Amino acid sequence: MSDAKMIKKKRYDGKEVEVLDETYEDGKPDKADAWRKKIGSREQMLRYLESGERYWFSEDWYGSERRKTPA
């Protein structure tokens, strides 16, 4: 990361600090990301899907769009 650009910004208390500048590349992806090919085995795929289901539909976890207390 020695080639990373650093910029100076003011902190909440007014002191200037160096922070990492934008590191992404401009543009759009050429094709859709094939997440199924990134996951090696069937067990890993099932774990991935189960954790997603648990995040969105479980009573003890809260998805980003769900309320902690029912309306």
Helices and strands as residue ranges (DSSP letters): E 6-10, E 16-20, H 35-38, H 42-57
